[in-house]
Amino acid sequence: DGFVNLTDKHAFRPFNNSDLWAGGRICGGVWQQAESQYRKTIKIDGEAVTELDYKANHPSMLYALLTSVPTLEDCYALPGYERGTLKLAIMRMINNPSREKAIQSIRRGIQTKNVKLAKKGKPLLSTMTIPEIDMMVSKLEQLHKPIAAGFYDDKMTYMLQNLEGEIATEILVNLMRLGICCLAVH
């Protein structure tokens, strides 16, 4: 923990289940291992870098793929809940094969995130019971009803990861052609 291999400059795209359409996010590279506060200090040929963040990437892609409904202003906003908890929950609703597994994963995710936040001296996420998580998940399902078909679906998870990897690769290639160095962060 805290160790960063400064010689790791290679990126790669791991795929799932020996399927080039399943997964394929861009991984690797010292810049991905670094915490965001340190990534802001990276310089390339003496010039500071700029970080562009695609907000709510997977929910936004689901809105674009599954509906004609515009993506919500903030996919991770729901009265009475912390944004960090909602982001963690939606990602687990997308990335788990069942509602039950997603609920268990949300509970473990809150615990794991709180350990990391505590080490950094940052405010912790509120702990929640299984019934409280179940209620939050129900509210998120209702809020995101247009994309509910994308929840709890392994194939959708892998497809979104693949699409994200394809988009990132296209951006990297186009920037390289323009002579601009780009480091993909995931």
N, C-alpha and C positions, 0 to 999 in steps of 0.2 A: 504494500500500500504506500503510495507516495513516490514509488520508483518509476522513472520514465527512461526508457531506453532511447538515448539520443541518436543512436545509429539506425534506428528503424525508420526507413524512408520509403518503404514499399507498401503500396495499397493493393488490395485484392478484393474479389467478389465471391464470397462463399455461397454455394447453392445448396438447397435442401433436397433430400431424397434422390440424389443423382439426376435432378431435373433442372435444366437451364431456364425454366420458366418459374421455378419455385425459389424464392429468395433472391439473393444477389445484390444486397446492399454493399456499398463500398466500405471496406474495413481496413485496418492497419494504419501504420504511419505514426510517428511520434506525436504529431499534432493532434491526433484523435485521442491519444492517451492522456494528454494534458487537460487539466481542468480549464473551464472557460475563462477564468480570470487570467490564466497564464497564456492562453491562446491569443488574447488581446495584445500580448507583448511580442508576438512573433514578428520578425522583420525578414523580408526577402530582398536580397541585394540592398540592404540598408533602408528599405522602405517599409513603413508600418502596413500591416494587413487590415483589411476591412472584412468583417464577418456579416454575411447575409443569412438570415434565419427564415426558413419557410415555416410559418406558424401553423400548428395543427395539421401537419402534412397528411397523415393517414385519414383523419376524419374529412379533411377537405377533398382528398382524392375520392373517398367514398361518395361524397355529395356530387362530385363531378361525374362519376361513373354510374351511379345508381338512380339519379334523379335529375330533374330540371330545376329543383329548388336551390336557390343560392346558399352557399355555406354561411352558417351563422357568423356574426361579428366576432364572437369568441366562443369556440366550441367547448371551452373548459370553464364556462360560467354558469352557475346555477345557484340561486339564492340559498344561503344557509350552509354552503360548503366551500372549503378552501380550494382555490384554483389548482394547487399542486396535487391534492387528493383526486380531484376530478380528472386531471390529465392522466394520472396513474391509472385511474379506474377505466377510462375510455380505452386506453391502450391495451389494458388487460381484457376488456370486453371484445376488442378486435382480435387479440392474439391468443385467445384460449378457445378450445373446441366446444366448451359448454358454459352455460350460465353458472353452474355450480362451481366449475373449476375457476372461472373468472373471479367469483366472489372469494374463494379461498386464496387465489393469487393476489387479489387486492389487499386482503388482510396481511399476507406475508410481505407484500410490497410496501405497505405503510410501515411495518416493523423494520424492514431493511433500510428504507429511506431514512427513517428516524435515527438509526444507528449512524449513518453517514452524516446527517445534519448535525447530530450531537457532536461528532468528532470535529466538525467545522465551527461549532459554537453558534449555529443558526437555529432559528425557531423550528420546532418540531411540528409535524402534521398531527392533527387530532387523531387519537386512537378511536377505533370504532368496533362495535360488536358485529357479529355476523348479521343479526337482524337489521342493524343500522346500515350496514353495507348493502344488504338486500334492498332496503328502501331506496338508498341512493341510486343503485343500479336501475331500479324500476323508474325512477324519475329521469335518469339519463336515457333510458330506452324510450320514454315518452317524448322527451325533448328532441331526441334524434330519431324519431320515428321514420323519417324518410330514408335513413340509411341503416335501419335495424337489420335488414337482410345481410349486412356486412359484418354483423356481430356473431361471435361464436362459430366461426367458419375457417378451418385451417387453410382451405384452398384460397380464400380471400386474403388471409394473412400473407401467404407466400406470394400471391399475385401483387399485392400492394408493395411488398418489399422489392419485388422484381421491377415493378414500374418505377419505384423510387430510385433504384439502382440505374435503370435505363435513363431516367431524366438526369441524374447526376453525371453519368458518363457522357451524355450529350453536351451538357454544360461544360464539363472538363475539356472535351475534344474541341468544342467551338472556341473556348478561351485559349487553348494551346495554339490553335490556328492563328489567333490574333496576337500571339506572343505574350499572353497574360498567364502568369503562374496562378493556379488555383489549387487549394487543398480542400478536399471533401471532408467534412466533419459530420459524424453521424451520432 
